[in-house]
Amino acid sequence: MMQTIQNHFDDLYFTESRLGKPMVTCGNLIVPVSGVYVLQGHPLAEKGGGPFKGKLIFKSVKESYRKSSEYIGDPRKPEGFKPTEEVRDEFADNGVSHVKEFGFEGLYEDPPSWVEDWIVQAESFAFEVED
């Protein structure tokens, strides 16, 4: 069963999270995620701090970009990183003018990379949590 929580983005903690391949559909960005923790004040805090698994859903996205540094060797014991690259997700101009900026980080699973400064400018945010 899934539970969808609107807003509360600032009450999520991503440093230990694992990020799946982002999907762009109908102007929305959906990022599978696991290992997300919640801070006090988040509706999920009553279930404990986490970790939680689900999808980050950004609606009516204007822009999405991130810095990604692919691990060299095993990410658990890396031998370093390949040069950092900037990745941009493509969105058609949907005329969205009232956007909020959301920023997060985590371990991208394929290829194993550290993602920092993932910035999404979108109209709204929801966290779809797997129970």
N, C-alpha and C positions, 0 to 999 in steps of 0.2 A: 504494500500500500504506500502511496506517496502523499506527502503533505507539502503544500505550497505556502511559503511565507513571503509576503510582500515586504519590500523595503528591508530595513535592519542590516544593510550591507556593512555599516561601520561597526557592527557588533560581531563580525566574523573575523577569524584569525587564520591566515593562509600559509604561514611559514612552513608548516609540516605537510601541506597538501600536495596531492598528485593530480595533475591536470591531464585530461584526455584531449583528443582531437576536437577542436572547435567546429561547430556546424553553423553555417549561415543560412537562414531560411526566412523568407518574407520580411527582410529588414531586421530580423532578430539574430542575436548571437547566443548560442547555447554551448556551454563548456561543461562536459562531464568532470566531476571532481570527487575526490575521496580524501579523507584525512583532514577535514575542516573542523576546527574547534570554534565554539561560540563563547563570547564574553558575557559577563553579567549584563542583564538588560535585554538579551535576545530571548524571544519566546521559547527557544529550544533549551535554554539554560536550566529549566526545571527538570529536564530529562538527563541532566549532567552536562559536562562541558564538551563531550564529543569523544572520539572523532565521529563525524557525520559524513555520509556519502550521498551524492545526488547530482543535480545540475544547476549551474549558475545560468540564469536566463536574463539576458539584457534585451529590453524591448525597444523598438524603433531606434536602432543604432545609427549614429551619425559617423562615428569613427572608432576604430579599434587597432591598436598597435602595441608591440611589445619588444623587449630585448631578450634574445635567447642565446645562451652559451652552452653548446653541446659538450657533454663530458667526453674526455678521452679515456677509454678503458671502462672498467666497471664503475658505475656511479657510486657504489658503496665505498670504494677505495680508488677514486679517480687519479689519473696521472696528470691531470690538468684539464684545461678547456680549450676547445677550438675558438677561433676569433668570434667575438660577439657579433650577431647579426640582428638587424631590425626587421621585424615581420609586420606586415599590414594586412588586415582582412579587408576585402573589397565590399563596399556597400554602395548601392545606387543612391543618388541624392533623393531622399524621401521628404524633403521639406521640413524636417524636424528642426525647430528653433529653440525650444526649451529643453535643454539636455542637462544632465548631471554627469559629473566625472567620477568614475569608479576606478580604483587602482588596487592591484593585487599581485601576488607572486606565488611561485611554487615549482614543483618538479614536473616537467613535461615528460610524459612516458615514452613517446615514440617520435623522434629519437630521444634517448635520455638526455635532457637538457635542463639547465636552471633557467627559469623564466623570471625576469625581474621587470619591474615597471610596466606591467600590462595595464594599459590605460584604455578604458572603454567610455566613450561619450554616448549616453543613451537617455531616452526619456524616462525609463523606469527599470527596476530590478526586482527579481524574485528568486528565491532559493527553493528548488523542488527537492525535498529530502526523502530518501528511501527509509522506510521504517524497518 
